[in-house]
């Protein structure tokens, strides 16, 4: 069993969730409460932005988007019905904004609901178990840790859907000269395409998150791999 624990403590990224959820030494109630506060605060902040997404598009803008991205319409920004134009038509763009905002709303609201429930139970029951016996607290944690994991996962997925939605919102809100000229967007850091730059940066957030997770994973690996110096008895 000890060798199995060492393997999970060294596994990249997995060791983060192992230490947080599976390890035999769960966080103290004060630490869990601080973590829940941060998760709930971030979910609430992003949720306010998600609520504003559907309200930021007027009916006129919706109807204009249907025309602008219909390659068969004389007023369309597409010069011809390219593969990109047929794929990224008005109904597809509008549905991506609506569906993305709906999923983000559901996930972030679910995260907040989980945070509230977990906090209430932690304050009323979990903390009491911690101060009674470690065995009771560990038994309580073995079930409730899945709610804690649920809060983390729904927060991350909600953030991902929120950022993805902005790329399609740009297509409704901002004219893109590159799309108007070439009938497609461009993934370029130089910003030739407003839509392409937004999509590139939003997709790059996954790489940023992965890099941060790898750095945190390395820190946990170093923590468990470093042997403590022997304590010198005081004279």
URKA-V176516 format. One record per pair of residues at least 24 apart in sequence whose ideal C-beta (glycine too) atoms are under 10 Angstrom apart, sorted by sequence separation. I is the first residue (numbers start at 1). GAP is how many residues later the second one is. D is the distance in whole Angstrom. If there is no record, write none. Layout:
i={I:I}
gap={GAP:GAP}
d={D:D}
//
This chain:
i={65:66:69:170:171:174:65:66:68:69:122:170:64:65:118:121:122:169:170:63:66:117:118:167:168:170:171:62:65:66:167:170:171:65:118:167:169:170:117:118:167:168:62:167:168:62:65:115:118:166:167:170:61:114:115:117:118:166:167:114:117:164:167:62:114:115:163:164:166:167:62:114:115:163:166:167:57:113:114:165:113:114:163:164:111:112:114:115:163:164:57:110:111:114:115:162:163:56:57:110:111:113:114:164:111:112:160:163:54:110:111:112:163:53:54:57:110:111:53:56:109:110:111:160:55:107:108:111:112:159:160:53:54:107:108:110:111:53:54:106:107:110:111:52:53:107:108:109:160:50:51:107:108:159:50:53:54:106:107:108:49:50:53:106:107:50:51:104:105:107:108:156:50:51:103:104:107:108:49:50:103:104:106:107:50:104:105:47:50:51:103:104:105:46:47:50:51:103:104:49:50:102:103:104:47:48:100:101:104:46:47:100:101:103:104:46:47:99:100:103:45:100:102:43:44:47:100:101:43:44:46:47:100:42:43:99:100:43:44:97:98:100:101:43:44:96:97:100:101:42:43:96:97:99:100:43:97:98:40:41:43:44:96:97:39:40:43:96:97:39:95:96:97:40:41:93:94:97:39:40:93:96:97:39:40:92:93:38:93:94:36:37:40:93:94:36:39:40:92:93:35:36:88:90:36:37:90:35:36:88:33:32:33:36:32:33:32:33:88:30:29:33:29:32:33:77:85:32:84:88:88:29:30:86:87:88:29:32:77:84:85:28:29:77:84:85:26:29:30:77:79:82:83:84:29:78:79:82:83:84:28:29:69:77:78:79:81:82:93:65:68:69:77:79:80:26:68:76:77:78:79:78:65:77:78:65:68:76:88:26:29:43:50:64:65:25:28:32:39:46:50:53:24:62:69:26:40:43:47:50:54:61:68:26:32:36:39:43:46:50:53:57:61:68:71:25:32:35:39:42:46:49:53:56:24:26:27:58:26:36:39:40:43:46:47:50:57:25:26:32:35:39:42:43:46:49:53:56:57:24:35:38:42:46:49:56:24:26:27:26:21:22:21:27:23:26:22:21:20:21:21:17:20:21:20:21:17:20:17:16:17:17:13:16:19:16:19:13:16:17:20:12:13:15:16:19:12:15:18:13:14:15:16:13:15:16:19:12:15:19:11:12:15:10:13:12:15:11:12:15:10:11:9:10:9:9:10:9:10:8:9:6:5:6}
gap={24:24:24:24:24:24:25:25:25:25:25:25:26:26:26:26:26:26:26:27:27:27:27:27:27:27:27:28:28:28:28:28:28:29:29:29:29:29:30:30:30:30:31:31:31:32:32:32:32:32:32:32:33:33:33:33:33:33:33:34:34:34:34:35:35:35:35:35:35:35:36:36:36:36:36:36:37:37:37:37:38:38:38:38:39:39:39:39:39:39:40:40:40:40:40:40:40:41:41:41:41:41:41:41:42:42:42:42:43:43:43:43:43:44:44:44:44:44:45:45:45:45:45:45:46:46:46:46:46:46:46:47:47:47:47:47:47:48:48:48:48:48:48:49:49:49:49:49:49:50:50:50:50:50:51:51:51:51:51:51:52:52:52:52:52:53:53:53:53:53:53:53:54:54:54:54:54:54:55:55:55:55:55:55:56:56:56:57:57:57:57:57:57:58:58:58:58:58:58:59:59:59:59:59:60:60:60:60:60:61:61:61:61:61:61:62:62:62:62:62:63:63:63:64:64:64:64:64:65:65:65:65:65:66:66:66:66:67:67:67:67:67:67:68:68:68:68:68:68:69:69:69:69:69:69:70:70:70:71:71:71:71:71:71:72:72:72:72:72:73:73:73:73:74:74:74:74:74:75:75:75:75:75:76:76:76:76:77:77:77:78:78:78:78:78:79:79:79:79:79:80:80:80:81:82:82:82:83:83:83:85:86:86:86:87:89:90:90:91:92:93:93:94:94:94:94:94:95:95:95:96:97:97:97:97:97:98:98:98:98:98:99:99:99:99:99:100:100:100:100:100:100:100:100:101:101:101:101:101:101:102:102:102:102:102:102:102:102:102:103:103:103:103:103:103:104:104:104:104:104:104:105:106:106:106:107:107:107:107:108:108:108:108:108:108:109:109:109:109:109:109:109:110:110:110:111:111:111:111:111:111:111:111:112:112:112:112:112:112:112:112:112:112:112:112:113:113:113:113:113:113:113:113:113:114:114:114:114:115:115:115:115:115:115:115:115:115:116:116:116:116:116:116:116:116:116:116:116:116:117:117:117:117:117:117:117:118:118:118:119:120:120:121:121:122:122:123:124:125:125:127:128:128:128:129:131:132:132:135:136:136:196:197:197:197:198:198:200:200:200:200:201:201:201:201:201:202:202:202:203:203:203:203:204:204:204:204:205:205:205:206:206:206:207:207:208:208:209:209:209:210:210:211:211:212:214:214:215:215:216:216:218:219:219}
d={9:4:6:6:5:9:5:7:9:9:10:5:9:9:7:8:10:10:10:9:9:10:10:10:8:9:9:8:6:7:6:5:10:6:5:9:9:8:7:6:9:9:10:5:9:6:9:9:9:6:4:10:10:6:9:10:7:9:9:8:9:10:9:10:10:10:9:9:9:6:10:5:6:10:6:9:8:10:4:9:9:9:9:6:8:9:10:10:4:8:7:8:5:7:9:9:9:9:9:9:8:9:9:9:9:9:9:6:8:10:4:9:9:7:7:10:5:5:9:10:9:9:9:8:10:9:7:9:10:8:8:8:6:5:7:9:6:4:9:9:8:8:10:9:10:9:9:8:9:9:9:5:4:9:6:8:9:10:4:8:10:9:9:8:9:9:10:8:8:9:9:8:5:7:8:5:6:8:9:5:8:8:9:9:10:8:9:8:9:10:9:4:9:8:7:6:10:5:4:10:9:9:9:9:10:10:10:8:9:10:4:5:8:9:6:6:7:9:8:9:10:9:9:9:8:9:6:5:5:10:9:7:3:9:8:8:9:9:9:10:9:9:10:4:6:8:6:7:9:9:5:7:9:10:9:10:9:9:8:10:9:9:8:5:7:6:7:4:5:9:9:9:10:9:9:10:8:9:9:4:5:9:7:6:8:9:9:10:10:9:9:8:9:5:7:5:9:8:10:7:10:9:9:9:6:8:9:10:5:7:9:8:7:7:9:6:6:8:8:10:6:10:8:8:9:10:9:9:8:10:9:6:9:10:10:8:4:10:8:9:5:9:9:8:6:8:10:9:9:9:10:8:9:4:5:8:8:4:8:7:7:9:7:6:8:8:8:6:10:10:9:9:4:8:6:9:9:9:9:10:6:5:7:9:9:5:9:10:9:10:8:8:8:8:9:9:9:9:9:8:10:8:10:8:9:7:8:8:8:8:10:6:10:7:9:8:5:5:7:6:6:7:7:9:8:9:10:8:7:7:6:7:8:7:7:9:9:10:4:7:9:9:7:10:9:8:6:10:9:7:9:6:9:9:6:10:7:9:8:10:9:10:8:9:9:8:10:9:10:7:9:9:10:9:10:9:8:5:8:8:7:10:8:6:8:9:7:8:8:10:10:10:8:7:10:10:10:5:6:10:10:8:7:9:6:6:6:6:9:8:8:9:9:5:10:6:9:5:5:8:8:8:6:9:10:10:10:10:8:8:9:9:7:5:7:9:8:4:8:10:8:8:9:9}
//
